[in-house]
């Protein structure tokens, strides 16, 4: 019955009384957040005051917050020793909302008395039930404590997480309600000026969250952002459809000839599962929740990919070198479906107006997309790389392919990693990011210019660490994918070593979010550009990363670069190379060569080095008649000299008269390289370096 009786009881207690009846009493019990520290006017802006306005005249909300108090009765300032505690009991509330635990993260408290937390919390719940045996008690998962808190790294972060688990455990075992105040606020550090207390806007989010839980009103039937006419669902996986509705509402979903039902829980969430299907369609999906109904049409089952990163992924098809032919052919690609999440403003060198600044702070930087067939009109502004990736897959697989693009020009990798991961693994990158040296200087300067006229304290920007996860990944609500295509690095090439920590974090972050530990990533390597001396190092780092990370492959693009333009226009080849790799590694097309010659090792031979490659069949110069270019060798002195190179079967032999005993080799080691080794498929070799000094 999915706690239906519990929900009905909740509704009876939370419903506004009829004329002449006593108002429903709501006791807000807690510490400084409940008291209202952090807001300018407690009487009107503290969360209990805002909750009173939201609930209306049928309710009487009492505020019983006391700053600095602990749930622990042996803690530094136990709530049960305060006047507010006694007043809350005397209030004999019909509904009790308890938000305690933040001060228990103090080193004076949790390390000493952690074992007493559960019995102390159960005792507090029992106190309120004795005061009113009919009272409905709600426990709250705590509001966040952010990275700016002085004790965040030293223990507060970890103790906060442990206490959250204890609160959820008490709620389960003591049959109370549970309200999650953490999730809706964790993506808003700008609303916590001191990293602990929400301001008035943050208190409003807190009050809305409590109000929805008490009343069960979640805005009726709502579907995730990517759901819509023309969408593609991932084949070969359980088809999981979900959304929200008012608590206790029966939800019926009909998909083709099958029907599933669920009841919206106390948090408003519902979910139904349909068996995995092969590629096919079109289908209709009908959703009904109470009297509300919504039907999605032209729904297909096929392959779904996310194309993300920065400007070279966002680069539109209309600007590509092959745009005329691509757009002319787009109308024939009925199997390709596009979903574009476009920014409300580009990160160009200009200050943003107030409307954009407000949208950014509200996590509305990326507009919700709409699924569209890949005709010339829809494809023109879509990612050229994403378009060609999907085009080749749809043609090769013979099924419909949906591709989502949410790339943001100039964005660093850290902006795409979820906040919890950064808080745990690299919290320093979150602190005063616009004035630190983790984020690339160019990105920090551009962000400062964009928000130059901001009036709001803590103004946000899409380059902020964790921001684009919150504004661009979370809104997808775990929409089922086959995998990810990633084209990014220009804004992290300043610090190769840092990126070697960040990119694995990004993969772990997204795989955890989608609960898909083997979700593949296909990475476009940085191209060639004469003004970026760090790029050879970065390209080689990408090669090594993709070699050691599971389910991660790379497409080489250094031969497609423009010596003077960070946005080379030859995007068709990039998309196709990524698709070839996916056809081999994800779809098992063993006849497809997925990569150019991939360096593996070398062996010393009489003043020369013999280089071994994977995918090295038919190696040759890119243009017939050319000699191989781009190889260098070095001896123990570490000084590199140009080397001659010749193909010998599936190996390449390199040597230089200036290096008698070579022990190091590198290839394509220029910001803009004309290195020209390819294999029989015409696919280029990656920049690489191998040193054994």
N, C-alpha and C positions, 0 to 999 in steps of 0.2 A: 504493500500500500504506500510505499515510499514516504513514511512518516505523515500520512495524510491526516491521521487523528491529531498529531502534534500541530500540523499546520492549521487545521480547523480551530483548535484551541487558541492558537496565536491570533487568528482572525477575530475570534470572539472577544479576546482581551484587547486587541488593538483597534477594533472598530469604534468609530465615533458614537457616543451614546445618543439615545433619543432625547427629545426635549424633556426637561425635568429630571433627567438622570444625572448622577454624579459624573463629573469628568474623569476620564481615565488618567490615572496618575503614573507618570514616568519619572523614575529616579535615575539621574545620570551620576554615577559614582566613579570617582577617579582621582587623578593627580593633577599636575599643573596644566595639562592639555585640556582636561575637563573644566578646570578653574578658569582658564582663559588667558594664561600667560602667552604673550606673543601677539595678541590682538590689541588694537588701540582702545576699544570701548567694550569691556567685558559684558556690559548690560545688554548690548545689542549684537555683538559679533562673536562672543564665545559660542562654541558649538551647541550647548544646551539652549541658548537663546535663539539661535537660528533654527534648531530643531522644533522649538515651540511654534515659530511662525509657519514652518512647513506642515506640522501636524494639524494646526488650527485650534479653534476654540473648544473642540471636543476633548482636548487633552490638557493636562496640567503638568508641565515639565519642571521638575525640581533639579537644581544644580547643586551637587554635593561633592565638588572637587576640592582637593586640598594639595597645594604645591609640595613637591618633594616627598610624597608619601610612598611607602612600599606596600606591596601585598604581604610580604613576609612579616610575620608577627614578631620575629626577633631582628628585623631589619633596622636600618638606621632611623627610620621615621614611620612606624607602622600606621597604616590608615585606620586600623581599629582603635587607635588611641586618640582619634581626633573628634572634635565636636561635630564635624560633617558626617562622620560615621553614625553617631548617635542620632543626629537629625534625620539622616536617611532612613534609619530603622523606624523612627517615629512617624515618618511620612507614610509608611505602610503602602508602598507603591504597588500598583497592579503590574507594572513592567519595570524591571531593574536592568539597567545597562551598565556593565562594569568594565572600565578600561583602566587596568592597573598592570604594573610590571616594568614600566620604563625605568623607574628608580631602583628596581631590584637588580639592574645590570651594573650597579655601582660595585667596585671591588670590595667594599665593606659588606656587601650583602650576598650576592650569588655564590661566590666561592666558599662562603662560610655556611650558608643555610639552604643551599639548593635542594637538599633532600626534604626540606620542610615545605617547599612551595606547593605541592599538590595537596597535602592535608590542610595547609592554611587556606588555600583557595576554596576547597570543599567546605571548610568551616565557615568561610564568609558567605558562600551561597546558602548554607543552612541557616545562617543568621537572618537573611532576608526572607527565607521561606517561613521561618518561625514568626517573623513580624507580620507576614501576610501569606498564609498557606496556599492561597490561590495565585500568588505572584508568578509571573512568567519572567524567568531570569535569562538574560543574554550576556555571554562573555564576549569580549572583543579581542581579536588578534591585534597586537599593539600597532600604533602608528610607527612609521620608520624613525630610526636614528641614522642620520646621514654621515658621510665621510668626513665632514667638517667638524664633527664632535671631537673634543680633545682626547677622549679615551677610546675612539673608534677602533684603532688598530690594537690597542693594548688589552682588549678583552670585551669591550661593549658589543662590538659586532657579533662575536661568537656567542656571548651570553644572551643577547637579544634573540638569536635564532633558537637557542635551547629553550628559552622561556616560551617562545611562540608554540613550540611543540607541546610543552606542558599544558598550556592554556587549551589547546585543541583536545588534549587527552582528558582534561577535566570536563570539558563540554560534552564529550562523548559519554563518559562514564556517569556524569551527574544529570544527563538528560536536559541540558540547557540549550538554548540557541547559541549560535556562534556567528559573529559578525566580523568579517575581514576588513579591518581598517588599514591594513598594510598595503595591499595590492593597489587600490585606487590612488594612494598617495605616494607610493615609492617612486613613481615616475615624475614627481613634481618637487625636486629639491629646491627649486626657486621659491616655493611657498613656505619654506622652513628657514627663515633668516639666520637662526642660531643652530641649525642642524637638528633641533629637537622639538621646537614648538611651531605648529602651523600658524600662519597669519590668518586674517579674516577669510581670504579666499580658500585657503586650505581647510579652515574650520567649516566652511560651507560644504566642501566635498565630504568631510567627515559626517556632517549633519545629514546630507542627502543619503549617504550610505546607511546610516542608522535608520533614517525615516523609511527607506525602501524595505529594510529588513523587518521593521515593526509592522508596517502596513501590508507588505507583500506586493506593493505596486512597483513594477519595473518597466512601465511604459507599454504594456501589451506585447504582442508578437513582434519580435525583432530578430532579424537574420544577420549573420556576419557580413562584413563589408564586401567580400569578394563574391557573395552569392548574387546571381542575376541571370537574366536571359542571356543565352549564348555561352554560358560557362562550360568548362570542361572539367570533369571529375576524373581522378586518377584511376586507371584500370588496374586490375590485378590486386587490389587492396580492398579490405572492408570499406564500404562507403559509409562514412560517419557524417551525419548531418546534425547540426546543433544550433542553438540559439537561446533566446530568453523569452519569457512571458511572465505575466503576473503569477506569483507563487500559488501553487495548488491548481493551476489551470491545466486541464487535460490537453495534450497536443497530439494531433494526428498528422502523419506524413504519408502521402501516397506517392510512390516512385514507380512509374510504369504499372505493372500488374501486382505490386506488393504494397502492403500497408504496415506501418509500425506506429505504436503509440507510446507516449511517456507522459509524465506529469511534471510540470515545472516545480523544482524544489524550493526550499525556503530562500535560496539565493537567486531564484528566478531561472535557473539554468535547466535545460532539457537536452536530451540527446537520443537519437535513434540510429541504429546500425542496419545497413542492408548488405546482403552478400556481395562479395567481389564480383565484378562483371568484366567480360572482355570488351574490347573497343566496340562502340556502336552508338546508335542514336538516330534521329533526335528523340529525346524524351521530354515529358512534362513532369514536374515535381510540384505537388499540391501540399501546402502547409495550412493547417487549421488549428486555431487556439481559441476555444470558446466560440464567439461569434466572428472572430477575425479570420480572414483567409487570404492567402497569397499564393499565386501560381507562377512558377518559373518555366519558361518555354525555351525550346531549341537548346536543350541541355544534352551534352555529349559525354561519352566515356572514352577516354584516350590517355594521352600523356600530358603531364603538367610540369612546367619548369619555371623557376624563379631566376630572372636575370637582374643582377644587382651590381653595385659598385659605384664608380664615379663617372666623370664626364665622357670617357670613351665608351662606356656602356650606354649612357644616356644619348650619345651622339645620334641624331635622327636620320632615318633612311633618306629623307629628302636632300640631305647634305652630303651623302656618300658619293664616292667616285662613280658608282654604277647606278645612281639614282634613277635616271631616265628609264633604263631597261628594267630595273627592279619594280618601279611603280607601274610600268606598263603591264608587267606580268602579275602584279599583286591581285588583280581582279580574278585571276584563275585559281587562286590558292584558297579554295573553300574550306580546306581542312585546318587552316591556321587561325587560331583565335587569340586576340591581343587584349591585354588588360594593363593599361598605362596609369600609374600613379604619378602624376606630374606635380612638380613643386608649385606653390603659390607665387613664388618669385625665384629667379635664378640668383646664384651667389656671385653676381657680377660686381664690379668695382664701383658700388654706389650705395649710399645709405638707403635703408628700407623705410617705407611709410609706416604710420602707426597700425594700419590694418594688417600689414604683413607681420609686424612685431607681435601683435596680439595673437594672430593665428599660430605663430611659432610657439609662443608660450602655452597655448592651448593644445599643443601637439597636433596641430592641423597643417603642418608645413606641406605634407603630401596630400593632394586631393584624392578622394575616393575614385577609383576607376570605374569603367563600364566595359563589359566584354563586347568586342566587336570583331567581326570577320575581317580578315586581312585584305580588304580592298585598298585601292590606291589612296583613298581619303584617310582611312584609319592608319595605314602603314606609314604615311608620310612623316608623322611626328613620333613614331615609335622607334625604339632602339634598333639601329641597323644591324648590330651584332645579334640581338635577340631575334629579329625577324629572320635573318638568314639561318640561324641555328634551328629555328622552328620549321622553316621551309624545307630544309634538307631532311630533318627527322620525319616530317609528315610525308614527304615523298618516298623515303626509304622504308618507313614502317607501315605505310598505307593506312594510317589512322589519324584522327583529329588530334592536334597538338595545341594546348593552351600555354601561353607564355605570359608571365607577369613581369613587368619592368618597374622598378622603384629606385633606379639609380639617381644619385645626386652629385652634380659637378663639384669637384674639389674635396669630396668628403674623405676623411681619414678612416682607416679600418676601425679604430677605437670607437667611432661614433656608431658603429653597427653591432657592437657587443653589448649584451644585456648588462644592466647595472649590477646585479648580484654577482655576476662573474668578475667584473672589474673590482667591485668592493672586496671580493675575496682574494683575488690574485694580483691586483695592481692598483690599490686604492689611491696611490699618489697621483695617478694620471687624472683623477677626478678633481683634485684640489686646485682651485684657481687656475684652471686649464688655460685660460687666455693669456696668462702671464708666466706660465711655466715653460719648460723646454722639452716636454714630451711631444706635444702636438707641433707639427711643422710650423715654422715661423710664418711662411706665406699664408697658411690656413688661419693662423691666429690673427694676422694683420687683416685679412679679408673679412673675417668674422667681426673684428672690431669696427671696421668701416661700415659693414651692413647694419650693425646695431648702434651706430654712433648717436642717433637721436632718440634712443630708448629712454623712457621715463621710469619704467618699472625697474625696481631693484632686482638683481638676479636675472636680467633679460637673457633668454636662451638663444641658441643658434644651432643649426643642424650639424656643425662641425664639433659640437660639444660631445665629449665621450658619453656613450650610451644613448644619445638623443635619437639617432636614426633607428635604433632598435625599437625605441618606444613609439616613434612616430611613423615608422615604415615597415617594421616586422610585426610588432604586436597587433596592429589593425588587421593583419591577414588572418588572425585567430586560428593559426595552425591549419590553414587550408592545405589539404593533402597534396604533396609534391612528389615527383620522381627524383628531382635533384636541383642543384644550384649551379648557375653559370656566373662566374665572378670576374669582373674586369676592373681592377683597382690597384693602386700602388704608387701612383705619382705623388700622392700626399703622404706617403710613408717612406719614400726612398731616401730621405735625409738620415734615417737611422735604421739600417738593415738589422742590427741586433735586436732592437726593440720590436720591429715587425716580426721577427722570428719568434717572439713571444706572443704577439698580438694575433697573428693569423690562426695559429692553433686554438687560441681562445675563442676566436670567432666561430671556427668550425664546431668546437664543443658546445658553444652557446646555442647555435642554431639547431644542431642535432638534438640537444636536450629539449629545446623549445618544441620541436616537432616530434619528440619521442621517437626519433629515427636514427639510431646510432650508426647505421651504415649508409646514411644519405650521401650520395656522391657529390663532389665539388669538381667543377671543370673551370680551370683558371686560365685567363688570357695573360700571357707574359707581357711585361712592359715592352714597348716598341723601341725604336731608335730616335734619339734627339740630340743634336750636337751640343746643346747648352747644359746638359745634365751629367756632370762627371761621375755622379754616384750610381748611375743607372746600370753600368755593367755589373757592379757588385750586387745590385738589387735583382737583376735578371738571374744571376747565378744563384742567389739566395732563393728565389722562387723555384728554380729547378731543383735545388736540394730539398726544399720544403715538400714539394710535391712528390719527391722520391721517397720520403720517409713517412708522410702522413697517409693514413689508410683512406682508401676510396677517394683519392685526390689526384687529378691529372692536369697537365698543362699543355696549352697550345702556344707555339712559338710565333711571335709577330715581329721580331726585330728586322726582318727583310721588308716589312711593309711600312716602315717609318718614314717620316718627313723630317729632314734635317733641321727645319726651322719651325715646325708646327707640332705642338704637343697633341694635336688632334688629327692624326693621319686619316685620310679619307677612304682608304682601301679597307672597308669594313666587311665586304662580302667574304673575303678570304678568311678573316678572323672567325666569323660565325660558322663558316663551313668547316674549318679546322677543329673547332670545338665540337661540332656535331659529329665529325668523323671519329673523334676520340670517344664520344658517348656511344656511338654505334658499336664500337669494339668493346669497350669496357663495361657499359651498362646493359647493352642489348645483345651482347654476345655474337656480333657479326664478325666471325673469325677471318673472313676474307678481306676485311677492311684494315688498311694500314693506318694506325691512329696518330702517328707522330713522325717527325723527322728523326734523323740519327740521334740517339740519346746516349750521351757519353756515360761510360761505366768505369773504365780503368785504363792504366797504361802499364807497359812493360819496357824496361831499358834494353836497348840492343845496340852495342858498338857505336856509341856517340849519337844515337837516335832514340826516339821514343815511338813505340807502337801503341796506338790508341784503339781501344775496343768500344764498340757501340752496340746498343740494342736498336732494333729497327734500322739496321745499317745496310740492308740488301740494296744493291745497285747504287751505292754512293757515287757521287760525281759533283762537278761544279754545276751551279744552277743554270748557266748558259753553256751550251755546247762549245767546245774549243777553248774555254777559259781555263786558267790555272786556279787551283784552290787558293783562297785568300783568307786571312784572318787568324792564322795560327802564330803563336809565339812560344818560345821556350826560354828557360832560365836555368842557370847552374846554382851552386851553393851561395853565390853572392846575391841572389834574388833579383838580378837585373835581367829584364826580358829583352829578347831580340827577335825580330821577324824570322819566321821559319818557313822553309819550303815544305810542302806537303804533297803526298801522293797516296792514292787509294790502292790498297793491296787486299783484294778480296773484300772481306767485311771489316777490315781495319784500315787505319790511316797511319802512315809513317811520317813523322816530322823530325826535322833536324835543322841546325844552323851552323855555319862555319865559325861563328863567334862564340859558340857554346860547346866545349869539348865533351863535357859530361852532363847532359841535361838531367834535371831532377824535378822540373816543374813545367807545366804547360797551361796555356790559356787560349781561348778562342772567342772571337767576337768581342774582344775586351776594349771597346770604344763606345762612348755615349751614342754616336751614330756609326753603325758598323756596316761595312760592305762585305762581311764574311759570307761565303757562298756555298757551303757544303749542304747538299740535299741528298735524299735517297731516291729510289726508283719511283716513288709516288710524287716526287717533286716537292716534298715537305722539308723545310729547313731544319738544320741543327741548332740547338740552343747555345747561347753563351755559356761557357763553363771555364772553371779553373781548378787545377789539381796540383798541389805543391807538397813535395816531400823533402824539405830541407833537413 
